[in-house]
């Protein structure tokens, strides 16, 4: 922000403090919420120009990179940024103004928690400038906070024997992008979640392109692991996806010895306890490396059905009646688990048009955001006598399971199911 406009914006948003105060109280006693509470301000976009106002920097851990598995948890002293420009924060204000108290209480559970800012090819124009400005804005709006980035630059838009992910030209563009990102971050304190779904979708590429994906990921790790104050976790799929042996092999290929550890469950819904057990198996195969679990989707666990092959399959495409999981914290109580983090973005469409999801991917979906808030829990494991995280019986159709042969309907369950 430029100085004159900055004071104008702050003057306007201060009038919103009474509206947000009720919502702040909703989470005041929430367990495990280690992150600093946000300043109850709302701004149009944190990618606007914050100028040079920021003077505060996060405290640097003694060993920010933490590559030695025996090193102290480098996240332990971090206060992660709560973004007041997110759509959930804007909806919180809107619901309060309209007197929609129940909706405001639900959306507050999203709006007042730290979540990762995603970066990728879509961060344009001038990605380096946007990243530098975002880090500056973090210090303007929450002095001392640590930015949390999820980096998704690899191309995984299709899954078929001919898909080349953009070919060599795209590989070279991605390598340049990694270098630009490293230059933008410099010596700033950040936490990076590196390339969700990247190793789990290798088989979606043409055979001739699979090694190129592995080489590309290794290149990105080589570049970003040199950042002196970045704690990095590499993609490790999820407990309901790939085998621990496969994941460990890919992590070694990527260069996990150069970073802190790996991350699990960024795009899936499986129970946190299952991911912890899975992560420990992987950890034993990669030198005892620690890991983080993304819990933003985990509050009610997965929805599963029996496929024609007789295998149990989890519904991945916009399942219904799901809730936010355990709050972000570095005090997990579990060995090898550095943190529970919200690395994905509840409330944004992330799986295409199935089950009524809006396009393009990444579109804000108010009804789904409210769903996550209404069904939020702090459960790590399923409750006794529950089914799909619910105490009452709900049909697979209403839960969003495929209609036939593994094919998902584009129509929302509430419009097609009894």
JOQUIGI-V495168 format. One record per residue. N is the residue number from 0. PSI is psi as a letter, one per 20 degrees, with the letter a starting at -180 (none if undefined). D_LAST is the distance of its C-alpha to the last C-alpha in Angstrom with 1 decimal. Layout:
n->{N | N}
psi->{PSI | PSI}
d_last->{D_LAST | D_LAST}
This chain:
n->{0 | 1 | 2 | 3 | 4 | 5 | 6 | 7 | 8 | 9 | 10 | 11 | 12 | 13 | 14 | 15 | 16 | 17 | 18 | 19 | 20 | 21 | 22 | 23 | 24 | 25 | 26 | 27 | 28 | 29 | 30 | 31 | 32 | 33 | 34 | 35 | 36 | 37 | 38 | 39 | 40 | 41 | 42 | 43 | 44 | 45 | 46 | 47 | 48 | 49 | 50 | 51 | 52 | 53 | 54 | 55 | 56 | 57 | 58 | 59 | 60 | 61 | 62 | 63 | 64 | 65 | 66 | 67 | 68 | 69 | 70 | 71 | 72 | 73 | 74 | 75 | 76 | 77 | 78 | 79 | 80 | 81 | 82 | 83 | 84 | 85 | 86 | 87 | 88 | 89 | 90 | 91 | 92 | 93 | 94 | 95 | 96 | 97 | 98 | 99 | 100 | 101 | 102 | 103 | 104 | 105 | 106 | 107 | 108 | 109 | 110 | 111 | 112 | 113 | 114 | 115 | 116 | 117 | 118 | 119 | 120 | 121 | 122 | 123 | 124 | 125 | 126 | 127 | 128 | 129 | 130 | 131 | 132 | 133 | 134 | 135 | 136 | 137 | 138 | 139 | 140 | 141 | 142 | 143 | 144 | 145 | 146 | 147 | 148 | 149 | 150 | 151 | 152 | 153 | 154 | 155 | 156 | 157 | 158 | 159 | 160 | 161 | 162 | 163 | 164 | 165 | 166 | 167 | 168 | 169 | 170 | 171 | 172 | 173 | 174 | 175 | 176 | 177 | 178 | 179 | 180 | 181 | 182 | 183 | 184 | 185 | 186 | 187 | 188 | 189 | 190 | 191 | 192 | 193 | 194 | 195 | 196 | 197 | 198 | 199 | 200 | 201 | 202 | 203 | 204 | 205 | 206 | 207 | 208 | 209 | 210 | 211 | 212 | 213 | 214 | 215 | 216 | 217 | 218 | 219 | 220 | 221 | 222 | 223 | 224 | 225 | 226 | 227 | 228 | 229 | 230 | 231 | 232 | 233 | 234 | 235 | 236 | 237 | 238 | 239 | 240 | 241 | 242 | 243 | 244 | 245 | 246 | 247 | 248 | 249 | 250 | 251 | 252 | 253 | 254 | 255 | 256 | 257 | 258 | 259 | 260 | 261 | 262 | 263 | 264 | 265 | 266 | 267 | 268 | 269 | 270 | 271 | 272 | 273 | 274 | 275 | 276 | 277 | 278 | 279 | 280 | 281 | 282 | 283 | 284 | 285 | 286 | 287 | 288 | 289 | 290 | 291 | 292 | 293 | 294 | 295 | 296 | 297 | 298 | 299 | 300 | 301 | 302 | 303 | 304 | 305 | 306 | 307 | 308 | 309 | 310 | 311 | 312 | 313 | 314 | 315 | 316 | 317 | 318 | 319 | 320 | 321 | 322 | 323 | 324 | 325 | 326 | 327 | 328 | 329 | 330 | 331 | 332 | 333 | 334 | 335 | 336 | 337 | 338 | 339 | 340 | 341 | 342 | 343 | 344 | 345 | 346 | 347 | 348 | 349 | 350 | 351 | 352 | 353 | 354 | 355 | 356 | 357 | 358 | 359 | 360 | 361 | 362 | 363 | 364 | 365 | 366 | 367 | 368 | 369 | 370 | 371 | 372 | 373 | 374 | 375 | 376 | 377 | 378 | 379 | 380 | 381 | 382 | 383 | 384 | 385 | 386 | 387 | 388 | 389 | 390 | 391 | 392 | 393 | 394 | 395 | 396 | 397 | 398 | 399 | 400 | 401 | 402 | 403 | 404 | 405 | 406 | 407 | 408 | 409 | 410 | 411 | 412 | 413 | 414 | 415 | 416 | 417}
psi->{q | q | g | g | h | g | h | g | g | h | g | g | h | h | i | i | g | h | h | i | h | g | h | h | h | h | j | h | j | p | q | j | n | h | q | p | q | q | p | m | q | p | q | g | p | i | j | r | o | j | c | k | h | p | i | q | q | q | p | p | r | h | n | h | h | k | h | p | h | i | q | q | o | i | i | h | j | q | o | q | p | o | o | i | i | q | h | h | h | h | h | g | g | g | h | g | h | j | j | m | g | g | h | g | h | g | h | h | h | g | h | j | q | p | q | q | p | p | p | a | h | i | n | r | r | m | g | g | g | g | g | g | h | g | h | g | h | g | h | g | h | m | p | i | q | p | q | o | p | o | o | n | h | q | o | l | i | r | n | r | i | i | p | j | k | i | a | h | g | h | g | h | h | g | g | h | g | g | g | h | g | g | h | h | g | c | j | q | o | r | p | p | o | o | m | q | j | g | h | i | j | h | i | i | q | q | h | i | i | g | h | h | g | g | h | g | g | h | g | g | g | g | g | h | i | i | p | h | k | p | p | p | p | q | p | k | c | r | h | j | e | r | q | h | g | g | g | g | g | h | g | h | h | h | l | h | i | i | a | g | b | r | q | q | k | h | j | r | j | q | q | g | h | h | h | g | g | g | h | h | g | g | g | h | i | k | k | k | p | r | r | q | p | p | j | h | j | j | h | j | a | r | p | q | r | o | r | h | i | j | q | p | p | p | o | i | n | l | q | r | k | q | r | q | a | q | q | p | q | i | m | h | j | p | p | i | o | h | q | p | q | n | h | r | n | p | i | q | p | j | k | a | j | q | k | j | p | q | q | r | p | j | p | p | n | g | h | h | g | h | g | h | g | h | j | q | r | k | p | h | r | q | q | p | j | q | o | k | j | q | h | q | p | p | q | h | g | h | i | j | q | q | h | q | k | j | p | q | q | i | p | p | h | i | i | i | q | none}
d_last->{51.1 | 54.5 | 56.4 | 56.3 | 52.6 | 51.8 | 53.1 | 51.4 | 48.0 | 48.7 | 49.8 | 46.6 | 44.3 | 46.3 | 45.0 | 41.5 | 42.6 | 41.8 | 38.3 | 37.7 | 39.6 | 36.7 | 34.5 | 37.3 | 37.5 | 33.9 | 35.0 | 38.6 | 38.2 | 35.7 | 37.0 | 38.2 | 38.2 | 41.5 | 41.4 | 43.5 | 41.7 | 41.5 | 43.9 | 41.5 | 42.4 | 40.3 | 41.7 | 40.4 | 40.9 | 42.7 | 43.9 | 46.2 | 49.9 | 50.6 | 54.3 | 56.4 | 55.4 | 54.1 | 56.9 | 55.0 | 54.0 | 52.0 | 54.0 | 54.6 | 54.1 | 57.2 | 55.6 | 52.7 | 52.1 | 52.1 | 52.5 | 54.1 | 51.4 | 53.7 | 53.9 | 52.5 | 49.0 | 49.6 | 46.5 | 47.6 | 49.3 | 47.0 | 45.2 | 42.4 | 41.8 | 39.1 | 38.6 | 38.7 | 38.0 | 34.5 | 31.7 | 30.2 | 33.5 | 33.5 | 30.0 | 31.3 | 34.1 | 31.9 | 29.5 | 32.5 | 34.2 | 31.3 | 31.1 | 27.6 | 28.8 | 25.6 | 24.9 | 28.5 | 28.5 | 25.6 | 27.2 | 30.6 | 29.6 | 29.5 | 32.4 | 34.9 | 34.8 | 36.9 | 35.1 | 36.7 | 37.8 | 37.0 | 39.8 | 39.9 | 41.0 | 39.0 | 41.3 | 43.7 | 46.2 | 48.7 | 46.7 | 49.7 | 50.3 | 46.7 | 46.8 | 50.1 | 49.1 | 45.8 | 47.9 | 50.3 | 47.6 | 46.3 | 49.7 | 49.9 | 46.6 | 46.6 | 50.2 | 50.5 | 46.9 | 46.2 | 44.1 | 41.4 | 40.8 | 38.3 | 40.1 | 38.0 | 40.5 | 40.0 | 38.2 | 35.1 | 33.2 | 32.7 | 32.7 | 34.6 | 38.1 | 39.7 | 38.5 | 41.6 | 40.3 | 42.9 | 45.8 | 49.1 | 49.1 | 45.9 | 47.3 | 50.4 | 48.5 | 46.5 | 49.8 | 51.3 | 48.2 | 48.6 | 52.2 | 51.5 | 49.0 | 51.5 | 54.1 | 51.9 | 51.2 | 54.8 | 55.7 | 52.9 | 50.9 | 47.3 | 44.7 | 43.2 | 40.1 | 41.1 | 38.9 | 35.4 | 33.9 | 37.4 | 38.3 | 34.8 | 34.7 | 38.3 | 37.2 | 35.2 | 38.7 | 41.1 | 43.3 | 46.3 | 44.7 | 43.5 | 46.9 | 47.1 | 43.9 | 45.5 | 48.8 | 47.2 | 45.4 | 48.8 | 50.5 | 48.2 | 48.8 | 52.5 | 52.5 | 50.3 | 51.6 | 55.0 | 53.7 | 55.7 | 53.2 | 49.8 | 47.8 | 45.7 | 42.8 | 42.0 | 38.6 | 37.9 | 34.3 | 32.0 | 31.8 | 28.9 | 30.6 | 34.3 | 36.8 | 39.2 | 42.1 | 40.8 | 40.2 | 43.6 | 45.3 | 43.8 | 44.7 | 48.3 | 48.4 | 47.3 | 49.9 | 48.3 | 51.8 | 52.3 | 49.5 | 48.1 | 45.2 | 41.7 | 38.1 | 34.8 | 31.1 | 31.4 | 28.3 | 26.4 | 24.3 | 26.1 | 27.6 | 30.9 | 32.6 | 31.9 | 33.3 | 36.3 | 37.0 | 36.6 | 38.8 | 41.5 | 41.6 | 42.0 | 44.5 | 46.8 | 47.0 | 48.0 | 50.7 | 48.8 | 47.3 | 45.0 | 41.5 | 38.9 | 35.1 | 32.8 | 30.4 | 28.6 | 25.3 | 25.9 | 24.8 | 21.8 | 22.9 | 21.2 | 17.9 | 19.0 | 18.1 | 20.5 | 21.7 | 23.4 | 26.6 | 25.5 | 26.0 | 23.8 | 22.7 | 21.6 | 19.0 | 21.4 | 19.6 | 18.2 | 16.1 | 14.2 | 15.3 | 18.8 | 21.9 | 25.6 | 27.8 | 31.4 | 33.5 | 36.1 | 39.3 | 42.3 | 42.6 | 40.0 | 42.0 | 41.5 | 44.4 | 44.3 | 41.4 | 43.1 | 40.1 | 36.4 | 35.8 | 33.0 | 34.0 | 30.8 | 29.5 | 26.2 | 24.7 | 26.0 | 24.1 | 25.5 | 23.7 | 23.4 | 20.8 | 18.0 | 14.6 | 16.0 | 19.3 | 22.2 | 25.4 | 28.1 | 27.7 | 28.9 | 27.4 | 26.6 | 22.9 | 22.9 | 19.2 | 19.5 | 22.9 | 21.6 | 19.0 | 21.9 | 23.9 | 21.5 | 20.8 | 24.4 | 26.4 | 29.8 | 28.8 | 30.7 | 29.1 | 25.9 | 26.0 | 26.5 | 23.6 | 21.1 | 18.5 | 18.2 | 20.1 | 17.7 | 18.7 | 15.3 | 13.0 | 10.2 | 8.6 | 10.7 | 8.2 | 7.6 | 11.3 | 12.2 | 13.7 | 15.2 | 13.5 | 16.7 | 20.3 | 20.0 | 19.0 | 16.9 | 14.8 | 16.4 | 13.3 | 11.9 | 8.7 | 7.8 | 8.5 | 6.9 | 3.8 | 0.0}
